[in-house]
Amino acid sequence: MARTSADGLLLRKNNSKLDSFLKRNTSRDVYERIRVYEPCVVVSGSVKKVFMHVILSDERVYLSEYHPRALREALSFRHIKSIELINDLPDFLSGQDRERSLHIRVVHTSKNPGKKSIIPKGSGQNKPSFPLQGRNSSARHSLEGVSPVLLSSESSSWRISPTSMSDGSLEEEGGSVIPKRRSASCPNPDVSRLAVFNTSPTHSSSSSTPPLPDITNNQSHRASVPTTLTKRTTTEKQEEEKEEEEKEEELHLYAVSPSSRIYLHLQSSWSSYIIRSTLMLDPVYRKRCGISSTSPQKQKYHQISWERTCHLFSQLSGELLQENISLESLYLLLQELHTATCRNPTIKKLFWRSPDLCPFLVKTLAESSQGSQEGVHTADRLLLCTLVVQILSLMFRETEIEPARLSMLTAKQGALTENMLLALVCDPDLRLPDAPNASKSSINKLQRLQADYLDAASALLFEVVVLCQEASRTPALGHFLTISWVFRLLKPHLFLLPFVGYQAQQVVLVLSGPQYPLSPSQAVLLYQRCRVLLACLQHSTSLSKYIRTGFKEEFRYYVKMSGLEDKLPHQYPISQPAQRLLSQLLSLVLQKP
């Protein structure tokens, strides 16, 4: 649906007019984050059966008329509560369009509805946008004015029933505006490689944030009681006001194209958002991404040209792929690649277009893991394997619209994917090298490194599961990549059962521990593990039997849905989705045969 041009920006094959409009009327940062768009019939509290372009970015859903004149924010992913398919036949469509329509319902919260600020046609000046006043029929783009000619790229036989003519107005609603117009010139500072590819030490994705300080009341006892009561009363009022301000709304999208992927992209974008925004609450993760702790919501990417980024990436790749590279040099270069990718997402596109780098990482993982299983289980090898897996996981994240990724993973009947999965799964029981004089501290260090690797492996397996779920819902692609294929591939693996058992045991341990909140990275890892275990239960008979037989009692007695609010704070965007996932997982584990 989308491809990437030589300047690194997304181009759409079927709608250059909309793409030009978006390029003119959004900032470069917003434009580069647009993942995909598709025309749909839109129905919401203020939009009544209007044929519009639905535009997805990393953080928001935007709407624009079919002939783009203004861009409006429909909702932010942080306000979404659920995305689901509705099995119905819309009465405002007829014929094949009615039968093949895809109805998506997005339930979200809304605050303080008011007038919607939008960008008028031709806007692009560096000044605040404003609501359009006195908009008449020329701006009220309803289905009544849509002819089959306009829809030729999506459907050749649209037939609109009379019920769609009742109210096709496009009203304005509360929301935010798009940033200022992107400058025609692209900043291209002449910076050194180290200024872009920072080599600061990386941290494990499972690293925890420091515990919150215990804030005590230093006032006297006589004063502390009313103060506490006052604070409690204030908090209760704030919660009540918050409930009054927020209301639940629905956005309905009707896709008519037989090849529509808008539902998959919505699900993927939302999942990516809740993971990324939760991790942004972790100061260690923010530091790795080069984000100031004082402004965690404002990530500033290095403003260098596409050509400069390509040059630096090519230079780094060449050093990684050189022969006879030492283990220490390899590790340092991989650290550089990891940190650079966290700070400049453009590198992910270059990674998948490189024919050599991903195969090199998979080969490195396979060789290092084999060396470990043969008894050379050193800290160096564990560190290297963990870093390689973290890089691969990072490259999977938010790259589903990159065509080169799917091409590489499905080439030669998925040979590269097969090698990666077989090397990824390992024995969770650490086999120590023959060292009679090994100290207890060194053994503990190896055990911690092994746990870090297993955390990273779970995160990468989660990415593969997501990839396969998306691919299996798109049969038009005609490839074999499904979750069932993954488990059939791994079934003969010597360590598959203990590896999956370890993941299940970690879920139980995390949820049965002391009632303190999980760190943001721990909450994300819990979500990822639950998604992997759910796939095991749903798509593998042998793994489903193994999990139910070995862990039913642990889940029954130690995983309590009532205590999840203490583990997963409500301010984590991933908390509610994780709770729903845990509820589904618990139901399947405890399900009677």
JOCORRA-V128487 format. One record per residue. N is the residue number from 1. RES is the residue in one small letter. PSI is psi in whole degrees, -180 to 180 (999 if undefined). Layout:
# JOCORRA-V128487
n:N res:RES psi:PSI
n:N res:RES psi:PSI
This chain:
# JOCORRA-V128487
n:1 res:m psi:-23
n:2 res:a psi:153
n:3 res:r psi:173
n:4 res:t psi:135
n:5 res:s psi:-178
n:6 res:a psi:-24
n:7 res:d psi:7
n:8 res:g psi:2
n:9 res:l psi:154
n:10 res:l psi:132
n:11 res:l psi:147
n:12 res:r psi:134
n:13 res:k psi:-31
n:14 res:n psi:-5
n:15 res:n psi:76
n:16 res:s psi:-27
n:17 res:k psi:-46
n:18 res:l psi:-40
n:19 res:d psi:-41
n:20 res:s psi:-39
n:21 res:f psi:-45
n:22 res:l psi:-39
n:23 res:k psi:-38
n:24 res:r psi:-33
n:25 res:n psi:12
n:26 res:t psi:159
n:27 res:s psi:161
n:28 res:r psi:-39
n:29 res:d psi:-43
n:30 res:v psi:-44
n:31 res:y psi:-42
n:32 res:e psi:-19
n:33 res:r psi:-1
n:34 res:i psi:123
n:35 res:r psi:-44
n:36 res:v psi:160
n:37 res:y psi:158
n:38 res:e psi:140
n:39 res:p psi:135
n:40 res:c psi:160
n:41 res:v psi:128
n:42 res:v psi:134
n:43 res:v psi:126
n:44 res:s psi:-168
n:45 res:g psi:-25
n:46 res:s psi:-5
n:47 res:v psi:120
n:48 res:k psi:98
n:49 res:k psi:58
n:50 res:v psi:133
n:51 res:f psi:113
n:52 res:m psi:168
n:53 res:h psi:127
n:54 res:v psi:121
n:55 res:i psi:123
n:56 res:l psi:128
n:57 res:s psi:-171
n:58 res:d psi:-23
n:59 res:e psi:-17
n:60 res:r psi:164
n:61 res:v psi:125
n:62 res:y psi:159
n:63 res:l psi:145
n:64 res:s psi:149
n:65 res:e psi:161
n:66 res:y psi:-43
n:67 res:h psi:101
n:68 res:p psi:125
n:69 res:r psi:-29
n:70 res:a psi:153
n:71 res:l psi:126
n:72 res:r psi:149
n:73 res:e psi:121
n:74 res:a psi:-45
n:75 res:l psi:162
n:76 res:s psi:146
n:77 res:f psi:-24
n:78 res:r psi:-16
n:79 res:h psi:-4
n:80 res:i psi:136
n:81 res:k psi:-34
n:82 res:s psi:153
n:83 res:i psi:123
n:84 res:e psi:156
n:85 res:l psi:139
n:86 res:i psi:127
n:87 res:n psi:91
n:88 res:d psi:175
n:89 res:l psi:105
n:90 res:p psi:133
n:91 res:d psi:-14
n:92 res:f psi:2
n:93 res:l psi:161
n:94 res:s psi:165
n:95 res:g psi:-146
n:96 res:q psi:-33
n:97 res:d psi:-37
n:98 res:r psi:-40
n:99 res:e psi:-35
n:100 res:r psi:6
n:101 res:s psi:148
n:102 res:l psi:111
n:103 res:h psi:118
n:104 res:i psi:129
n:105 res:r psi:123
n:106 res:v psi:114
n:107 res:v psi:128
n:108 res:h psi:165
n:109 res:t psi:156
n:110 res:s psi:145
n:111 res:k psi:140
n:112 res:n psi:64
n:113 res:p psi:134
n:114 res:g psi:-157
n:115 res:k psi:139
n:116 res:k psi:129
n:117 res:s psi:130
n:118 res:i psi:169
n:119 res:i psi:116
n:120 res:p psi:164
n:121 res:k psi:136
n:122 res:g psi:-5
n:123 res:s psi:157
n:124 res:g psi:3
n:125 res:q psi:157
n:126 res:n psi:68
n:127 res:k psi:160
n:128 res:p psi:142
n:129 res:s psi:165
n:130 res:f psi:155
n:131 res:p psi:139
n:132 res:l psi:136
n:133 res:q psi:145
n:134 res:g psi:36
n:135 res:r psi:129
n:136 res:n psi:-155
n:137 res:s psi:-24
n:138 res:s psi:-25
n:139 res:a psi:-8
n:140 res:r psi:90
n:141 res:h psi:89
n:142 res:s psi:176
n:143 res:l psi:-19
n:144 res:e psi:-31
n:145 res:g psi:6
n:146 res:v psi:122
n:147 res:s psi:158
n:148 res:p psi:-24
n:149 res:v psi:-42
n:150 res:l psi:-24
n:151 res:l psi:13
n:152 res:s psi:-31
n:153 res:s psi:-19
n:154 res:e psi:-37
n:155 res:s psi:133
n:156 res:s psi:-1
n:157 res:s psi:49
n:158 res:w psi:133
n:159 res:r psi:118
n:160 res:i psi:128
n:161 res:s psi:161
n:162 res:p psi:-23
n:163 res:t psi:-19
n:164 res:s psi:-5
n:165 res:m psi:-5
n:166 res:s psi:-45
n:167 res:d psi:100
n:168 res:g psi:20
n:169 res:s psi:151
n:170 res:l psi:101
n:171 res:e psi:166
n:172 res:e psi:146
n:173 res:e psi:169
n:174 res:g psi:147
n:175 res:g psi:-177
n:176 res:s psi:172
n:177 res:v psi:165
n:178 res:i psi:145
n:179 res:p psi:173
n:180 res:k psi:163
n:181 res:r psi:142
n:182 res:r psi:139
n:183 res:s psi:148
n:184 res:a psi:-25
n:185 res:s psi:140
n:186 res:c psi:121
n:187 res:p psi:134
n:188 res:n psi:69
n:189 res:p psi:144
n:190 res:d psi:85
n:191 res:v psi:157
n:192 res:s psi:164
n:193 res:r psi:-41
n:194 res:l psi:-23
n:195 res:a psi:-24
n:196 res:v psi:-52
n:197 res:f psi:80
n:198 res:n psi:138
n:199 res:t psi:32
n:200 res:s psi:150
n:201 res:p psi:141
n:202 res:t psi:163
n:203 res:h psi:156
n:204 res:s psi:144
n:205 res:s psi:-16
n:206 res:s psi:4
n:207 res:s psi:142
n:208 res:s psi:154
n:209 res:t psi:153
n:210 res:p psi:148
n:211 res:p psi:148
n:212 res:l psi:142
n:213 res:p psi:148
n:214 res:d psi:104
n:215 res:i psi:119
n:216 res:t psi:161
n:217 res:n psi:115
n:218 res:n psi:2
n:219 res:q psi:169
n:220 res:s psi:164
n:221 res:h psi:-39
n:222 res:r psi:-36
n:223 res:a psi:-21
n:224 res:s psi:-32
n:225 res:v psi:-55
n:226 res:p psi:-33
n:227 res:t psi:-44
n:228 res:t psi:-44
n:229 res:l psi:-39
n:230 res:t psi:-43
n:231 res:k psi:-41
n:232 res:r psi:-43
n:233 res:t psi:-41
n:234 res:t psi:-42
n:235 res:t psi:-44
n:236 res:e psi:-40
n:237 res:k psi:-40
n:238 res:q psi:-40
n:239 res:e psi:-40
n:240 res:e psi:-42
n:241 res:e psi:-37
n:242 res:k psi:-42
n:243 res:e psi:-37
n:244 res:e psi:-37
n:245 res:e psi:-40
n:246 res:e psi:139
n:247 res:k psi:151
n:248 res:e psi:132
n:249 res:e psi:169
n:250 res:e psi:140
n:251 res:l psi:122
n:252 res:h psi:130
n:253 res:l psi:132
n:254 res:y psi:107
n:255 res:a psi:138
n:256 res:v psi:-24
n:257 res:s psi:132
n:258 res:p psi:-26
n:259 res:s psi:20
n:260 res:s psi:137
n:261 res:r psi:18
n:262 res:i psi:-36
n:263 res:y psi:-45
n:264 res:l psi:-42
n:265 res:h psi:-36
n:266 res:l psi:-48
n:267 res:q psi:-45
n:268 res:s psi:-44
n:269 res:s psi:-41
n:270 res:w psi:-45
n:271 res:s psi:-45
n:272 res:s psi:-39
n:273 res:y psi:-47
n:274 res:i psi:-31
n:275 res:i psi:-50
n:276 res:r psi:-45
n:277 res:s psi:-29
n:278 res:t psi:-44
n:279 res:l psi:-30
n:280 res:m psi:-16
n:281 res:l psi:-9
n:282 res:d psi:118
n:283 res:p psi:-31
n:284 res:v psi:-43
n:285 res:y psi:-41
n:286 res:r psi:-41
n:287 res:k psi:-41
n:288 res:r psi:-35
n:289 res:c psi:1
n:290 res:g psi:33
n:291 res:i psi:135
n:292 res:s psi:138
n:293 res:s psi:-21
n:294 res:t psi:-20
n:295 res:s psi:69
n:296 res:p psi:-20
n:297 res:q psi:-8
n:298 res:k psi:97
n:299 res:q psi:122
n:300 res:k psi:110
n:301 res:y psi:153
n:302 res:h psi:122
n:303 res:q psi:79
n:304 res:i psi:160
n:305 res:s psi:162
n:306 res:w psi:-42
n:307 res:e psi:-42
n:308 res:r psi:-42
n:309 res:t psi:-43
n:310 res:c psi:-41
n:311 res:h psi:-47
n:312 res:l psi:-39
n:313 res:f psi:-42
n:314 res:s psi:-39
n:315 res:q psi:-46
n:316 res:l psi:-41
n:317 res:s psi:-42
n:318 res:g psi:-39
n:319 res:e psi:-36
n:320 res:l psi:-36
n:321 res:l psi:2
n:322 res:q psi:152
n:323 res:e psi:153
n:324 res:n psi:36
n:325 res:i psi:141
n:326 res:s psi:158
n:327 res:l psi:-40
n:328 res:e psi:-45
n:329 res:s psi:-40
n:330 res:l psi:-45
n:331 res:y psi:-43
n:332 res:l psi:-40
n:333 res:l psi:-37
n:334 res:l psi:-36
n:335 res:q psi:-42
n:336 res:e psi:-43
n:337 res:l psi:-42
n:338 res:h psi:-50
n:339 res:t psi:-42
n:340 res:a psi:-40
n:341 res:t psi:-37
n:342 res:c psi:-32
n:343 res:r psi:-14
n:344 res:n psi:94
n:345 res:p psi:-18
n:346 res:t psi:-28
n:347 res:i psi:-28
n:348 res:k psi:-39
n:349 res:k psi:-43
n:350 res:l psi:-35
n:351 res:f psi:-48
n:352 res:w psi:-23
n:353 res:r psi:-15
n:354 res:s psi:124
n:355 res:p psi:-12
n:356 res:d psi:-28
n:357 res:l psi:-47
n:358 res:c psi:-47
n:359 res:p psi:-35
n:360 res:f psi:-44
n:361 res:l psi:-41
n:362 res:v psi:-42
n:363 res:k psi:-41
n:364 res:t psi:-42
n:365 res:l psi:-44
n:366 res:a psi:-46
n:367 res:e psi:-41
n:368 res:s psi:-41
n:369 res:s psi:-36
n:370 res:q psi:-40
n:371 res:g psi:-38
n:372 res:s psi:-42
n:373 res:q psi:-20
n:374 res:e psi:6
n:375 res:g psi:-11
n:376 res:v psi:63
n:377 res:h psi:81
n:378 res:t psi:164
n:379 res:a psi:-36
n:380 res:d psi:-45
n:381 res:r psi:-39
n:382 res:l psi:-43
n:383 res:l psi:-43
n:384 res:l psi:-46
n:385 res:c psi:-42
n:386 res:t psi:-43
n:387 res:l psi:-41
n:388 res:v psi:-45
n:389 res:v psi:-39
n:390 res:q psi:-40
n:391 res:i psi:-45
n:392 res:l psi:-43
n:393 res:s psi:-42
n:394 res:l psi:-39
n:395 res:m psi:-29
n:396 res:f psi:-33
n:397 res:r psi:124
n:398 res:e psi:35
n:399 res:t psi:24
n:400 res:e psi:-20
n:401 res:i psi:5
n:402 res:e psi:108
n:403 res:p psi:-33
n:404 res:a psi:-27
n:405 res:r psi:-50
n:406 res:l psi:-38
n:407 res:s psi:-43
n:408 res:m psi:-40
n:409 res:l psi:-21
n:410 res:t psi:-5
n:411 res:a psi:144
n:412 res:k psi:48
n:413 res:q psi:37
n:414 res:g psi:32
n:415 res:a psi:-42
n:416 res:l psi:-43
n:417 res:t psi:-41
n:418 res:e psi:-47
n:419 res:n psi:-38
n:420 res:m psi:-45
n:421 res:l psi:-42
n:422 res:l psi:-35
n:423 res:a psi:-26
n:424 res:l psi:-45
n:425 res:v psi:133
n:426 res:c psi:172
n:427 res:d psi:119
n:428 res:p psi:-18
n:429 res:d psi:116
n:430 res:l psi:124
n:431 res:r psi:112
n:432 res:l psi:148
n:433 res:p psi:157
n:434 res:d psi:98
n:435 res:a psi:89
n:436 res:p psi:-24
n:437 res:n psi:11
n:438 res:a psi:131
n:439 res:s psi:162
n:440 res:k psi:-35
n:441 res:s psi:-39
n:442 res:s psi:-36
n:443 res:i psi:-43
n:444 res:n psi:-37
n:445 res:k psi:-44
n:446 res:l psi:-39
n:447 res:q psi:-39
n:448 res:r psi:-41
n:449 res:l psi:-38
n:450 res:q psi:-41
n:451 res:a psi:-39
n:452 res:d psi:-42
n:453 res:y psi:-44
n:454 res:l psi:-34
n:455 res:d psi:-47
n:456 res:a psi:-39
n:457 res:a psi:-39
n:458 res:s psi:-41
n:459 res:a psi:-39
n:460 res:l psi:-39
n:461 res:l psi:-36
n:462 res:f psi:-44
n:463 res:e psi:-39
n:464 res:v psi:-40
n:465 res:v psi:-45
n:466 res:v psi:-44
n:467 res:l psi:-46
n:468 res:c psi:-37
n:469 res:q psi:-41
n:470 res:e psi:-42
n:471 res:a psi:-39
n:472 res:s psi:-21
n:473 res:r psi:4
n:474 res:t psi:75
n:475 res:p psi:-19
n:476 res:a psi:-22
n:477 res:l psi:-25
n:478 res:g psi:29
n:479 res:h psi:174
n:480 res:f psi:-7
n:481 res:l psi:100
n:482 res:t psi:166
n:483 res:i psi:-38
n:484 res:s psi:-38
n:485 res:w psi:-40
n:486 res:v psi:-47
n:487 res:f psi:-31
n:488 res:r psi:-38
n:489 res:l psi:-42
n:490 res:l psi:-12
n:491 res:k psi:-42
n:492 res:p psi:-7
n:493 res:h psi:133
n:494 res:l psi:-33
n:495 res:f psi:15
n:496 res:l psi:-48
n:497 res:l psi:-51
n:498 res:p psi:-31
n:499 res:f psi:-47
n:500 res:v psi:-39
n:501 res:g psi:-38
n:502 res:y psi:-43
n:503 res:q psi:-41
n:504 res:a psi:-41
n:505 res:q psi:-37
n:506 res:q psi:-36
n:507 res:v psi:-44
n:508 res:v psi:-45
n:509 res:l psi:-43
n:510 res:v psi:-40
n:511 res:l psi:-17
n:512 res:s psi:0
n:513 res:g psi:-172
n:514 res:p psi:152
n:515 res:q psi:62
n:516 res:y psi:154
n:517 res:p psi:143
n:518 res:l psi:152
n:519 res:s psi:162
n:520 res:p psi:-43
n:521 res:s psi:-34
n:522 res:q psi:-38
n:523 res:a psi:-41
n:524 res:v psi:-43
n:525 res:l psi:-38
n:526 res:l psi:-44
n:527 res:y psi:-44
n:528 res:q psi:-43
n:529 res:r psi:-41
n:530 res:c psi:-38
n:531 res:r psi:-40
n:532 res:v psi:-46
n:533 res:l psi:-37
n:534 res:l psi:-41
n:535 res:a psi:-38
n:536 res:c psi:-44
n:537 res:l psi:-33
n:538 res:q psi:-23
n:539 res:h psi:2
n:540 res:s psi:115
n:541 res:t psi:-43
n:542 res:s psi:-43
n:543 res:l psi:-36
n:544 res:s psi:-44
n:545 res:k psi:-41
n:546 res:y psi:-44
n:547 res:i psi:-44
n:548 res:r psi:-39
n:549 res:t psi:-43
n:550 res:g psi:-21
n:551 res:f psi:10
n:552 res:k psi:-46
n:553 res:e psi:-40
n:554 res:e psi:-44
n:555 res:f psi:-36
n:556 res:r psi:-42
n:557 res:y psi:-22
n:558 res:y psi:-19
n:559 res:v psi:105
n:560 res:k psi:122
n:561 res:m psi:-26
n:562 res:s psi:-23
n:563 res:g psi:6
n:564 res:l psi:-28
n:565 res:e psi:-29
n:566 res:d psi:-31
n:567 res:k psi:-38
n:568 res:l psi:93
n:569 res:p psi:146
n:570 res:h psi:-21
n:571 res:q psi:-10
n:572 res:y psi:122
n:573 res:p psi:-25
n:574 res:i psi:-6
n:575 res:s psi:-53
n:576 res:q psi:-45
n:577 res:p psi:-37
n:578 res:a psi:-39
n:579 res:q psi:-40
n:580 res:r psi:-39
n:581 res:l psi:-41
n:582 res:l psi:-38
n:583 res:s psi:-43
n:584 res:q psi:-41
n:585 res:l psi:-46
n:586 res:l psi:-40
n:587 res:s psi:-41
n:588 res:l psi:-38
n:589 res:v psi:-40
n:590 res:l psi:-1
n:591 res:q psi:137
n:592 res:k psi:144
n:593 res:p psi:999
